[in-house]
Amino acid sequence: MTALDRLVAAVVVPDGRLTVAARQRLDSLTKPRGSLGRLEELAARVVLITGDPMPRVDAPVIFTLAGDHGVATEGVSAYPQAVTAQMVENFARGGAGVNALARHVGARVVVADFGVAAPVVADAGIVDCRVAPGTHSITKGPAMTREEAARAIAAGAVLVEEAGPDCVGTGEMGIGNTTAASALTAALTGADPGMITGRGTGVSDDVWIRKVEAVRRALAVNRPDTGDPLGVLAALGGFEIAGLVGVVLAGAARRVPVVLDGFIATAAALIAARLAPAARDYLIAAHRSAEPGHVRLLEALGLTPYLELGMRLGEGTGAALGIGLLRAALACYREMATFKEAGVSERLR
């Protein structure tokens, strides 16, 4: 049995009976039934995920993984590839959007280099998980080998095991990775590339056209088999996307909430769910990205996002907001008094 096989086998379906107990507590709190809306749904979901009737989230960790993409040479981004390494160093210094939002919600950020092309300044705040200095261009063949994909998945899982979080957030950085995510989305959902490929870093019309054509060429050249999720990932993905597959699977295996960021992170989550269908039960969609392909991915996973703010930054920024929302839901669930405890009369009918 391979490391990936063991990881997949560790993901089990949660006990649905726990949802009933969570709903009973929610209905006993001093409020009209259902009056906290989807916060109640979120609290009940965490009870189901953790198996704990009174769960807490005290040690959330956002995993921001970075990698470069060979497809960037096709002129599909508004920014040069050097930005990936520069932003990784910015993450390590605590100066990025994800760092600010993580501090706001009390989450730690783990930054890992899974395959940045340019040298990254050695820093204790950057975990070295490098598979190679960037992937190959998906327009000319597979992004990586199956072995490289499996190695990146395993490295992502190790990050989670070593951090020991009670809630996982997913984040990424990599110039060209919305093109890879668009190719994965088209392959996994059957959507037309022109419908699910977005503007990414805010590209112009001519760059967007090149981006769509790059996705079409990638699908034609690689002819991915949707029945082989690892093969699809190897053909069209990125090292940081593969690492996030491992993060998702390890979070599910630990029975902790896995809070998804946006488009790229959700593409990784769909691969994870295709490898281990039970992983879907541990996923929480923080927000709906402005990227058009994100909707198709959420539909494929059967998830409804909690926020819609027009965000498309990535890094784990949306996941940070989702963690804040999750902690708010659990604060209500754990700390509100019941009607009996407060001596408040319950509804008559």
C-alpha positions in Angstrom: 0.0 0.0 0.0 1.4 3.4 -1.0 1.4 6.5 1.2 -1.4 7.9 -0.9 -3.4 4.7 -0.4 -3.0 4.9 3.3 -4.0 8.5 3.4 -7.1 7.9 1.4 -8.0 4.9 3.5 -7.8 7.1 6.7 -10.7 9.3 5.5 -13.9 7.9 6.8 -17.6 9.0 6.6 -18.6 10.8 9.8 -21.5 9.6 12.0 -24.6 11.4 10.8 -26.4 10.9 14.1 -24.3 13.6 15.6 -26.1 16.2 13.5 -29.4 15.4 15.2 -27.8 16.0 18.7 -26.4 19.3 17.4 -29.7 20.4 16.1 -31.4 19.6 19.4 -28.9 21.8 21.3 -29.3 24.6 18.8 -33.1 24.5 19.1 -32.8 24.7 22.9 -30.8 27.9 22.9 -32.4 31.2 23.9 -33.4 32.3 20.4 -36.2 31.5 17.9 -35.4 28.3 16.1 -33.2 28.8 13.1 -32.8 32.5 13.8 -29.0 32.4 13.5 -29.4 31.1 9.9 -26.5 29.4 8.4 -24.4 29.9 11.5 -26.5 27.2 13.0 -25.8 25.0 10.0 -22.1 25.7 10.3 -22.0 24.8 14.0 -23.8 21.5 13.4 -21.4 20.7 10.6 -18.4 21.1 12.9 -20.1 18.8 15.4 -20.5 16.2 12.6 -17.0 16.6 11.4 -15.2 16.4 14.7 -17.5 13.9 16.4 -17.4 16.2 19.5 -20.8 17.4 20.9 -19.2 20.6 22.1 -16.4 21.3 19.7 -13.8 24.1 19.9 -11.4 25.7 17.4 -8.4 26.9 19.3 -5.6 26.2 17.0 -6.5 26.9 13.4 -3.8 26.8 10.7 -3.9 28.2 7.2 -1.5 26.3 4.8 -0.3 28.7 2.1 1.5 26.6 -0.5 3.5 28.0 -3.4 4.6 26.7 -6.7 5.4 28.0 -10.2 3.8 26.8 -13.5 5.4 26.2 -16.8 2.2 27.5 -18.5 3.2 31.0 -17.4 5.6 31.1 -20.4 2.5 31.2 -22.6 1.8 34.8 -21.4 -1.3 34.0 -19.4 -0.7 36.3 -16.4 -0.5 40.0 -15.8 2.5 39.5 -13.5 6.0 38.1 -14.1 6.8 34.7 -12.6 9.3 36.2 -10.2 6.3 37.5 -8.2 5.8 34.0 -6.8 9.1 33.9 -4.9 8.7 37.5 -3.9 5.3 36.9 -2.4 6.5 33.8 -0.6 9.0 35.9 1.2 6.3 38.5 1.9 4.2 35.7 3.5 7.1 34.7 5.7 7.5 38.3 6.8 3.8 38.5 7.6 3.1 41.3 5.1 0.4 39.7 2.9 -3.4 39.8 2.9 -3.6 36.3 4.4 -1.2 37.2 7.2 -3.4 40.2 8.2 -6.6 38.3 8.1 -5.1 35.3 9.9 -4.0 37.5 12.7 -7.5 39.0 12.8 -9.1 35.6 13.3 -6.4 34.0 15.5 -5.0 31.6 12.9 -1.4 30.6 12.3 -0.1 30.6 8.7 2.3 27.9 7.5 4.1 28.9 4.3 5.6 26.2 2.2 7.6 26.2 -1.1 6.4 23.3 -3.2 8.2 24.3 -6.4 9.0 28.0 -6.8 11.1 28.6 -9.9 13.2 31.5 -8.6 15.4 31.0 -5.5 13.6 31.8 -2.3 15.6 33.5 0.5 16.2 30.9 3.2 14.0 31.8 6.1 12.8 29.8 9.1 9.3 30.8 8.2 9.3 28.9 4.9 9.0 25.2 4.9 10.9 23.5 2.1 8.7 21.0 0.3 10.2 21.6 -3.2 9.5 18.9 -5.7 11.1 20.7 -8.7 11.6 24.4 -9.7 8.2 24.7 -11.3 6.0 22.4 -13.5 6.3 21.8 -17.2 3.9 23.7 -19.5 0.6 21.9 -19.7 0.2 23.0 -23.3 3.1 20.7 -24.3 2.5 17.7 -22.1 2.0 16.7 -18.4 2.8 19.3 -15.8 4.5 16.6 -13.7 4.9 12.9 -13.4 2.5 10.8 -11.3 5.3 10.2 -8.8 5.9 13.9 -8.4 2.2 14.5 -7.9 2.0 11.7 -5.2 5.2 13.1 -3.6 3.6 16.6 -3.3 0.4 15.2 -1.9 2.3 13.3 0.7 4.3 16.4 1.6 1.1 18.4 2.1 -0.2 15.7 4.4 3.0 15.8 6.5 2.6 19.6 6.9 -0.8 19.0 8.5 0.4 16.2 10.7 3.3 18.3 12.0 1.2 21.4 12.6 -1.5 19.5 14.5 -4.4 21.9 13.8 -7.9 21.6 15.0 -9.1 23.4 11.9 -7.4 23.6 8.5 -7.4 26.5 6.1 -6.2 26.2 2.5 -4.3 28.8 0.6 -1.9 29.1 -2.4 0.4 31.3 -4.5 1.7 30.7 -8.0 1.8 32.8 -11.1 -0.2 30.9 -13.7 -2.1 28.7 -11.3 -5.6 30.0 -12.3 -4.8 28.6 -15.8 -3.9 25.2 -14.2 -7.1 25.3 -12.1 -9.2 26.2 -15.1 -7.7 23.2 -17.0 -8.5 21.0 -14.0 -12.0 22.3 -13.7 -12.7 21.8 -17.4 -11.3 18.2 -17.2 -13.2 17.3 -14.0 -16.5 18.9 -14.7 -16.7 18.8 -18.5 -17.2 22.6 -18.7 -16.1 24.5 -21.7 -12.8 26.4 -21.0 -14.3 29.6 -22.3 -17.0 29.5 -19.6 -14.8 28.7 -16.6 -11.6 30.5 -17.3 -11.4 33.8 -15.6 -9.2 36.9 -15.5 -7.0 35.7 -12.6 -4.7 38.5 -11.8 -6.8 40.9 -13.8 -5.6 40.2 -17.3 -6.6 42.1 -20.4 -8.9 40.7 -23.2 -6.0 39.5 -25.4 -4.3 37.8 -22.5 -7.6 36.2 -21.5 -8.0 34.8 -25.0 -4.4 33.3 -24.8 -5.3 31.8 -21.4 -8.4 30.1 -22.8 -6.5 28.7 -25.7 -3.8 27.5 -23.4 -6.4 25.5 -21.5 -7.9 24.1 -24.7 -4.4 23.0 -25.9 -3.7 21.4 -22.5 -6.8 19.3 -22.7 -6.1 18.3 -26.3 -2.5 17.4 -25.6 -3.0 15.5 -22.4 -6.4 13.9 -22.9 -6.9 13.5 -19.2 -8.9 10.5 -18.0 -11.5 11.7 -15.4 -11.6 8.2 -13.9 -7.9 8.7 -12.8 -7.8 11.7 -10.5 -4.1 11.4 -9.8 -3.5 11.3 -13.5 -5.6 14.4 -14.1 -3.6 16.2 -11.3 -0.3 15.2 -12.8 -1.3 16.2 -16.3 -2.8 19.6 -15.6 -2.1 20.7 -12.0 0.7 22.4 -10.0 2.9 21.3 -7.2 1.1 23.6 -4.8 -2.2 22.3 -5.9 -1.0 18.7 -5.4 0.2 19.8 -1.9 -3.2 21.2 -1.1 -4.8 17.8 -2.1 -2.6 16.3 0.7 -3.6 19.1 3.1 -7.3 18.4 2.4 -7.0 14.6 2.8 -4.9 14.9 6.0 -7.4 17.3 7.5 -10.2 15.0 6.7 -8.3 12.0 8.1 -7.8 14.0 11.3 -11.5 14.8 11.5 -11.1 18.5 11.6 -12.9 21.1 9.5 -11.2 21.9 6.2 -12.0 25.5 5.2 -11.6 26.1 1.5 -10.4 29.3 0.1 -11.2 30.1 -3.6 -10.8 28.7 -7.1 -7.4 27.0 -6.9 -8.0 25.6 -3.4 -11.4 24.2 -4.4 -9.9 22.6 -7.5 -7.5 20.8 -5.2 -10.4 19.8 -3.0 -12.3 18.3 -5.9 -9.3 16.1 -6.7 -9.1 15.1 -3.1 -12.8 14.2 -3.1 -12.4 12.2 -6.3 -9.6 10.2 -4.6 -11.5 9.8 -1.3 -15.2 10.6 -1.7 -15.7 10.8 2.1 -13.4 13.8 2.2 -16.3 16.0 0.9 -18.0 15.7 4.3 -15.1 17.6 6.0 -15.1 20.5 3.6 -16.4 24.0 4.3 -16.6 26.5 1.4 -15.7 29.8 2.9 -16.7 32.0 0.0 -17.6 32.2 -3.7 -14.7 33.6 -5.7 -15.1 36.0 -8.5 -13.5 33.4 -10.8 -16.2 31.9 -12.9 -14.9 28.3 -12.6 -15.3 28.4 -8.9 -19.1 28.0 -9.2 -18.7 24.8 -11.2 -16.3 23.3 -8.7 -18.6 24.1 -5.8 -21.5 22.5 -7.6 -19.4 19.4 -8.3 -18.7 19.2 -4.6 -22.2 20.0 -3.5 -21.1 22.9 -1.4 -22.8 26.2 -0.8 -20.3 29.0 0.2 -21.0 31.1 3.3 -19.7 34.4 1.9 -19.7 36.2 -1.4 -17.4 39.3 -1.4 -16.1 39.4 -4.9 -12.7 38.2 -3.7 -10.1 36.6 -6.0 -6.8 37.1 -4.1 -6.2 33.6 -3.0 -3.4 33.0 -0.5 -5.9 31.7 2.0 -7.6 35.1 2.5 -11.1 33.6 2.0 -10.2 30.7 4.3 -9.2 33.1 7.0 -12.6 34.8 6.9 -14.3 31.4 6.9 -12.4 30.4 10.0 -13.6 33.6 11.7 -17.1 32.7 10.8 -16.7 29.2 12.0 -15.4 30.4 15.4 -18.3 32.8 15.6 -20.8 29.9 15.0 -19.1 27.8 17.7 -19.1 30.7 20.2 -22.9 30.9 19.9 -23.3 27.1 20.0 -21.1 26.7 23.1 -21.7 29.9 25.1 -25.4 30.8 24.6 -27.7 29.7 27.5 -30.5 27.3 26.9 -34.1 28.3 27.7 -33.9 26.1 30.8 -30.6 27.5 32.0 -31.7 31.1 31.6 -35.2 30.6 33.0 -36.7 31.9 29.7 -40.1 30.7 28.6 -40.1 28.6 25.5 -42.4 29.2 22.5 -46.0 28.1 22.9 -46.6 26.9 19.4 
